[in-house]
Amino acid sequence: MKEPVRGKGDAKSEAGYAVIWCRDFRLQALKRRGGRDFPVALVDDSQRQSIVLCCNALAARSGVAPGMPSVQALARCAALRVERPSEASELVAARFLLEMALAWVPGIEETAPGILTLDLSTQAASDWIESAYRLRDRLARLGLEVVVGLGETPALARIAAQAALHEEAEVWQLEPAARLAQLDRLPVLVAEGSAKLREKLQLWGLVTLGSFARLQREEVAARLGDEGVELWLRLTGRLRRPLSLAKLEELFEEHHDFEYEVHDREPLFFLLRRFIGSLAGRVAATGRGVAAVHWLVSFADGTCQGRRLALPEPSLDEEVLFRLASGPIEGLEMKAAVTGLRLRFEPSDPVAMQRALFGKGLRNRHLHGETLTRMRKIVGPDRIGSPRRIDTHRPGVCERAPLAAELVEADGPSPGPPVTGPTLRRYPLACRTNVQLRDGKPLRVESARLTGVVIEAHGPWKSGGDWWHRGQSWERSEWDVDLLNHGLFRLVETPGGWSLEGYYD
């Protein structure tokens, strides 16, 4: 396979898109668990004469081609296996394709069967190529062969994917600085224009996309009309459109329709455990957890019973999920035979989740003294206490105060975070951060804890002190930043550099 074509601006480019293209998707969906060692063709037999829709490489080498009557295809390849489309296989393959892509970025559009368009604005441009290869390898292990096209607009990314198919490359990237040079290598048919438009361009002597993109817009509009202008806008990167993002909650679902009457619960438990094992692995592959479990049981008399079971916190523990789902089924009233079982996982969104660092209170105040005794034996009596603010303007400076031997009920409300407004949760240790600035404001944050694009920034709020004590002076500038798909965070600049101090809950 050929290496991907890359531009020189990979590390600096922020806005971009990727198109994942699974060629002959209907055939791959049907034979992704096998069918690679023999010629196979997918046919449409809904008409009087069945026609070949697509075929694999082994069949193509024997002369089988799309649009050919199946009788002629069998005459050219005696070992040809004829298959018919399967909607169930296509649905499962489409879900696998989308779930694997969600491990790359969250913003994905199902453009067409076997074609996904991804918004890459949440990932550093320098990681696009590596991520594309990683995703392609994961899909190949599932039996789906894809190519990936990268570009600054959805239209250019689609052209890049078509170029990868044409050039037999795995990944193809179109960059603004090298776009025309790369388009010079691609024939006009890569752009998926109509046959009439391609014929006109051939009469003009324009055989590559690069030569067409160098024309003036007025000339194209005068001679080729709306279709020509639309192609010119796509090639020059001026045609942009919003993506219709896929709904994540509809993905992680399994169902089974029984071919015989089921009157007991054992087959349900067997299927339930199998579904949970499969779905938990698929959710884990996207970097999420299971927030809730939905199950639905259908009966022969036309009735259904279902439940939504929420977890206290997202989990991927299969035993926990099985106990949660199987409990209500054990008490299920079965007045008729069971005909089907459907299970769906509602995934969590770890990007938007901000975990609390503090509990809601002491679980058992009567064991306070015993707990203190155990802690003193473990860490030492001089290491037990509670933080107390020091009378200074320097943030985060505390001293350790000894704990009382017994808890005393306070007359008034207990001190704590404000009852309204967000609460700043400080990290135990500030996280060193690299910050890109534009016009003096944070533009992008990169750290070991998280990486994101700054949507909105407020600040700086500057403070300092102890300048009158030699060697103890301090100064800092605070920013409150909203990171795309991450939330609100406190960003601090000191003479030693930038750090991520905490987040707002």
C-alpha positions in Angstrom: 0.0 0.0 0.0 1.2 3.5 -0.7 2.1 6.0 2.1 -0.3 8.8 2.9 0.2 12.1 1.2 0.8 14.8 3.8 1.1 18.6 3.8 3.6 20.7 5.8 1.1 22.3 8.1 0.0 19.2 10.1 1.1 20.5 13.5 -0.5 24.0 13.1 -3.8 23.2 11.4 -6.7 23.1 13.9 -9.9 22.9 11.9 -10.2 19.7 9.9 -12.4 16.7 9.0 -11.9 13.1 8.2 -14.0 10.8 6.0 -13.9 7.1 6.8 -14.9 5.1 3.6 -15.8 1.4 3.7 -15.9 0.4 0.0 -18.5 -2.2 -0.9 -19.9 -1.8 2.6 -22.9 -4.1 2.0 -20.6 -6.9 0.9 -18.1 -6.3 3.7 -21.0 -6.2 6.3 -22.1 -9.6 5.1 -18.7 -11.3 5.0 -16.7 -9.5 7.7 -16.4 -12.7 9.7 -15.2 -14.7 6.6 -15.5 -14.9 2.9 -12.0 -13.7 2.1 -10.7 -16.9 0.6 -13.1 -17.4 -2.2 -14.8 -15.2 -4.9 -18.1 -13.7 -3.7 -20.6 -11.3 -5.2 -23.6 -9.5 -3.8 -26.6 -9.6 -6.1 -30.0 -7.8 -6.3 -32.6 -10.4 -7.2 -35.6 -8.1 -6.7 -35.9 -7.7 -10.5 -36.7 -10.2 -13.1 -33.0 -10.7 -13.8 -30.6 -10.5 -10.8 -27.7 -8.1 -11.1 -24.3 -8.0 -9.4 -24.2 -5.1 -7.0 -20.5 -5.5 -5.9 -17.9 -8.3 -5.6 -14.6 -8.9 -3.8 -11.2 -8.8 -5.4 -11.0 -12.5 -6.2 -14.2 -12.3 -8.1 -13.1 -9.1 -9.9 -9.9 -10.9 -11.1 -12.1 -13.5 -12.8 -14.0 -10.9 -14.8 -17.0 -10.3 -12.5 -18.1 -6.6 -12.4 -20.9 -4.6 -10.8 -24.0 -4.3 -13.1 -23.3 -7.6 -14.7 -26.2 -10.2 -14.7 -25.5 -12.9 -12.2 -25.8 -15.6 -14.8 -23.0 -14.0 -16.8 -20.9 -13.7 -13.6 -21.3 -17.4 -12.8 -20.3 -18.2 -16.3 -17.1 -16.2 -15.9 -16.3 -17.5 -12.4 -17.6 -21.1 -11.7 -16.5 -20.9 -8.0 -18.4 -17.6 -7.4 -20.6 -17.5 -4.4 -23.7 -15.5 -4.8 -25.0 -13.6 -1.7 -28.0 -11.4 -1.1 -28.0 -8.2 1.0 -28.7 -8.5 4.7 -30.2 -5.5 6.5 -29.3 -7.0 9.9 -25.6 -7.5 9.0 -25.4 -4.0 7.6 -27.0 -2.5 10.8 -24.5 -4.4 13.0 -21.5 -3.4 10.8 -22.6 0.3 10.8 -22.8 0.3 14.5 -19.4 -1.2 14.9 -18.0 1.4 12.4 -19.5 4.3 14.3 -18.5 2.9 17.8 -14.9 2.5 16.7 -14.9 6.0 15.2 -16.2 7.4 18.5 -12.9 6.4 20.1 -11.2 9.0 17.9 -13.5 12.1 18.2 -17.1 12.6 19.5 -18.5 14.6 16.6 -19.4 12.1 13.8 -21.9 12.2 11.0 -23.2 9.0 9.3 -23.0 10.5 5.8 -24.0 7.3 3.9 -23.9 3.5 4.5 -20.3 2.8 5.1 -19.2 6.4 5.1 -18.6 8.6 8.2 -17.6 12.2 8.4 -15.7 13.2 11.5 -15.1 16.7 13.0 -11.4 16.7 14.1 -11.4 20.1 15.8 -11.1 18.5 19.2 -7.8 16.7 18.4 -4.4 18.1 17.7 -3.7 18.1 13.9 -0.3 16.5 14.6 -2.2 13.4 15.8 -4.6 13.0 12.9 -2.4 10.6 10.8 -1.5 8.3 13.7 -5.1 8.2 14.9 -6.3 7.4 11.4 -4.0 4.4 11.1 -4.9 3.2 14.6 -8.6 3.3 13.8 -8.1 1.6 10.5 -6.2 -1.3 12.2 -8.9 -1.7 14.8 -11.6 -1.9 12.1 -9.5 -4.4 10.1 -9.4 -6.7 13.1 -13.2 -6.6 13.0 -13.3 -7.5 9.3 -14.0 -4.0 7.9 -11.5 -2.6 5.4 -11.6 1.2 5.2 -9.6 4.2 3.9 -9.4 7.6 5.6 -9.4 10.9 3.9 -8.3 14.1 5.7 -9.1 17.7 4.7 -10.0 21.1 6.0 -13.7 20.8 4.9 -16.1 17.8 4.7 -16.0 18.0 0.9 -12.2 18.0 0.7 -12.0 15.1 3.2 -14.4 13.1 1.0 -12.3 13.8 -2.1 -9.2 12.7 -0.1 -11.0 9.4 0.8 -11.8 8.9 -2.9 -8.2 9.6 -3.7 -7.1 7.0 -1.2 -9.4 4.5 -3.0 -8.1 5.5 -6.4 -4.4 5.4 -5.4 -4.7 2.3 -3.2 -3.5 4.2 -0.2 -4.7 3.7 3.4 -4.7 7.4 4.4 -4.7 10.5 2.2 -4.5 14.0 3.5 -5.2 17.2 1.6 -3.5 20.3 3.1 -4.1 24.0 2.0 -0.4 24.6 1.3 -0.1 21.5 -1.0 -3.7 21.0 -2.2 -3.3 22.0 -5.8 -0.1 19.9 -6.3 -1.9 16.9 -4.8 -5.0 17.5 -6.9 -2.8 17.5 -10.0 -2.3 13.8 -9.4 -6.0 13.0 -9.3 -8.2 12.4 -12.3 -11.6 14.2 -12.6 -13.6 11.0 -11.8 -12.3 11.1 -8.2 -14.6 14.1 -7.5 -17.8 12.1 -8.1 -19.2 14.5 -10.7 -21.8 13.6 -13.3 -20.8 11.8 -16.5 -22.0 14.9 -18.5 -19.7 17.2 -16.5 -16.7 14.8 -16.9 -17.3 14.7 -20.6 -17.2 18.5 -20.9 -14.0 18.7 -18.9 -12.4 16.0 -21.1 -13.4 18.1 -24.2 -11.7 21.1 -22.6 -8.5 19.0 -22.0 -9.0 19.2 -18.2 -8.0 15.7 -17.0 -7.0 16.4 -13.4 -8.8 18.1 -10.5 -5.8 20.4 -10.1 -6.2 21.9 -13.6 -9.9 22.5 -13.0 -9.3 24.1 -9.5 -7.0 26.7 -11.2 -9.8 28.1 -13.3 -11.6 31.3 -12.4 -15.0 31.0 -10.8 -16.6 33.3 -13.4 -15.4 31.1 -16.3 -16.7 28.0 -14.6 -20.1 29.6 -13.9 -20.5 30.8 -17.5 -19.7 27.5 -19.1 -20.6 24.7 -16.6 -23.5 26.2 -14.5 -24.3 25.3 -11.0 -22.7 21.8 -11.0 -19.4 23.2 -12.2 -19.4 25.9 -9.6 -20.3 23.5 -6.8 -17.3 21.3 -7.8 -15.0 24.3 -8.0 -16.1 25.4 -4.5 -15.4 21.9 -3.2 -11.9 21.8 -4.6 -11.0 25.2 -3.4 -12.1 24.6 0.1 -14.9 27.2 0.0 -17.8 24.9 0.4 -18.6 24.2 4.0 -21.5 22.6 5.7 -22.5 21.6 9.3 -22.4 18.0 10.2 -25.6 16.1 11.3 -24.0 14.4 14.3 -25.0 10.8 15.2 -26.9 10.1 18.4 -24.8 8.0 20.7 -27.6 6.6 22.8 -29.0 4.6 19.9 -25.8 2.6 19.3 -25.2 0.1 22.0 -28.1 -2.2 21.5 -28.6 -6.0 21.0 -31.8 -7.9 20.3 -32.9 -11.4 19.6 -36.1 -12.9 18.3 -36.8 -16.4 19.4 -37.7 -19.0 16.8 -39.5 -21.1 19.3 -41.7 -20.4 22.4 -39.8 -19.6 25.6 -41.7 -20.2 28.9 -38.9 -19.9 31.4 -36.2 -17.4 32.3 -33.0 -19.4 31.7 -32.7 -18.6 28.0 -33.3 -14.9 28.9 -30.4 -15.0 31.4 -28.2 -16.7 28.9 -28.8 -14.1 26.3 -28.6 -11.3 28.8 -25.1 -12.4 29.9 -24.0 -12.7 26.2 -25.4 -9.3 25.3 -23.8 -7.6 28.3 -20.3 -9.0 27.5 -20.6 -7.8 23.9 -22.0 -4.4 24.7 -19.7 -3.7 27.6 -16.7 -4.3 25.3 -18.1 -2.0 22.7 -18.8 0.8 25.2 -15.3 0.4 26.6 -13.8 0.8 23.1 -15.2 4.3 22.9 -13.7 5.4 26.3 -17.0 5.6 28.1 -18.9 3.8 30.8 -22.5 2.5 31.2 -24.8 5.0 32.9 -28.0 3.0 32.5 -29.4 -0.3 31.3 -32.6 -0.6 29.2 -34.2 -4.0 28.6 -37.4 -4.9 26.8 -39.1 -8.4 26.8 -41.8 -9.1 24.1 -44.5 -11.7 24.6 -46.5 -13.8 22.1 -49.8 -12.0 23.1 -48.4 -8.7 21.8 -47.5 -7.2 25.1 -44.1 -5.9 26.3 -42.4 -5.3 29.6 -39.4 -3.1 30.0 -37.3 -1.2 32.5 -34.7 1.5 32.6 -32.2 0.8 35.4 -29.7 3.6 36.2 -26.4 2.9 37.9 -25.2 5.1 40.8 -22.0 5.8 38.8 -20.9 4.7 35.3 -19.4 1.2 35.3 -18.2 -1.5 32.9 -18.2 -4.4 35.4 -20.1 -7.1 33.7 -21.1 -8.8 36.9 -22.6 -5.6 38.3 -24.5 -5.0 35.0 -25.8 -8.5 34.9 -27.1 -8.4 38.5 -28.7 -5.0 37.8 -30.5 -6.2 34.7 -31.3 -9.8 35.8 -32.9 -8.8 39.1 -36.2 -7.4 37.7 -36.3 -10.2 35.1 -36.4 -12.8 38.0 -39.6 -11.3 39.2 -41.1 -10.9 35.7 -44.6 -12.1 35.3 -44.7 -14.4 32.3 -48.4 -14.8 31.3 -47.4 -15.7 27.7 -44.5 -17.1 25.8 -41.5 -14.9 25.3 -40.8 -13.9 21.7 -37.9 -11.5 21.9 -35.4 -9.7 24.2 -33.8 -6.3 23.6 -31.0 -4.8 25.6 -29.5 -1.3 25.3 -26.8 0.5 27.2 -27.0 4.2 27.8 -23.3 5.4 27.8 -21.9 8.1 30.0 -20.1 11.1 28.7 -16.7 11.3 30.4 -15.9 14.5 28.6 -18.6 16.4 30.3 -18.3 14.7 33.6 -16.7 16.6 36.5 -16.2 14.2 39.4 -16.7 15.7 42.9 -13.6 15.6 45.1 -15.4 15.8 48.4 -18.0 13.5 50.0 -21.4 14.5 51.3 -20.4 14.1 54.9 -19.4 11.7 57.6 -21.0 8.3 57.2 -21.0 7.5 60.9 -20.1 10.2 63.4 -20.1 7.7 66.3 -17.0 6.0 64.9 -15.1 9.3 64.6 -12.8 8.5 67.6 -12.0 5.0 66.4 -11.3 6.3 62.9 -8.8 8.9 64.3 -7.0 6.2 66.3 -6.5 4.0 63.3 -5.3 6.9 61.2 -2.7 7.9 63.9 -1.3 4.4 63.9 -1.0 4.4 60.2 0.5 7.8 59.5 1.6 9.1 62.9 -0.1 11.3 65.5 1.5 14.5 64.1 0.1 14.0 60.6 -3.6 14.1 61.4 -5.6 17.3 61.1 -7.8 19.5 59.1 -6.8 22.4 56.8 -7.2 25.9 58.1 -6.8 29.0 56.0 -3.9 31.4 56.9 -4.6 35.1 57.1 -3.0 35.9 53.8 -4.1 36.9 50.3 -2.1 34.1 48.7 -4.5 31.4 47.5 -4.2 27.8 48.6 -2.1 28.5 51.7 -3.3 26.5 54.7 -2.0 25.1 57.9 -2.9 21.8 59.6 -5.1 22.2 62.7 -5.6 19.3 65.2 -8.9 17.5 65.1 -11.1 17.4 68.1 -11.4 14.1 69.9 -15.2 14.2 69.6 -17.5 15.8 67.1 -19.6 18.8 68.3 -22.8 19.7 66.6 -22.7 23.2 65.2 -25.5 25.6 66.0 -25.5 27.3 62.6 -25.0 26.1 59.1 -21.8 24.2 58.5 -19.1 26.1 56.5 -18.6 24.9 53.0 -19.0 25.9 49.3 -21.6 28.5 48.4 -25.1 27.3 47.8 -25.3 29.1 44.5 -22.9 29.4 41.6 -20.1 27.0 40.5 -17.6 25.6 43.0 -13.9 25.5 42.3 -12.5 22.1 42.9 -8.7 22.3 43.2 -6.5 19.5 42.2 -4.3 18.0 45.0 -1.3 18.9 42.8 -1.4 21.6 40.1 -0.9 20.1 36.6 1.8 21.7 34.5 0.4 22.9 31.3 1.4 24.2 27.9 -0.8 27.2 26.8 -1.0 28.7 23.3 -1.9 32.4 23.3 -3.6 34.6 20.7 -3.6 38.3 21.4 -2.6 37.7 25.0 -5.5 35.3 25.7 -5.3 31.4 26.1 -6.2 29.7 22.8 -5.4 26.0 23.5 -4.4 24.0 26.6 -2.3 20.9 26.5 -1.4 18.9 29.6 -1.1 15.4 30.8 -4.5 15.6 32.4 -6.4 17.0 29.4 -6.1 18.8 26.1 -8.6 21.1 24.7 -9.5 24.2 22.7 -10.5 27.3 24.6 -14.0 28.5 23.6 -14.1 31.4 26.1 -11.6 33.0 28.5 -12.1 35.5 31.3 -9.2 37.3 33.0 -6.5 37.8 33.8 -6.9 38.4 37.6 -3.4 39.3 38.9 -2.3 39.1 42.5 1.0 39.1 44.4 2.6 39.6 47.8 5.4 39.0 50.2 7.7 41.1 48.1 9.0 42.7 51.3 10.4 39.3 52.4 13.5 38.3 50.5 13.0 35.1 48.6 9.3 34.7 49.5 7.6 37.0 47.0 5.0 35.6 44.7 2.8 36.7 41.9 0.2 35.0 39.7 -2.4 35.6 37.0 -5.6 33.6 37.0 -7.8 32.8 34.0 -11.2 31.1 33.9 -11.4 29.1 30.6 -14.2 27.1 29.0 -12.6 24.1 27.2 -14.5 22.6 24.3 -16.3 19.4 25.5 -14.4 19.5 28.9 -16.0 22.3 31.0 -14.8 25.2 33.1 -11.3 25.3 34.5 -9.0 27.6 36.5 -5.7 28.3 34.6 -2.8 30.0 36.5 0.3 31.7 35.2 3.3 32.2 37.5 6.9 33.0 36.9 7.5 29.3 36.8 5.0 28.7 33.9 1.4 27.7 33.4 -0.6 25.2 35.4 -4.1 23.8 35.6 -5.2 24.5 39.2 -8.7 23.0 39.2 -12.2 22.9 37.7 -15.6 24.3 38.4 -18.3 22.0 39.4 
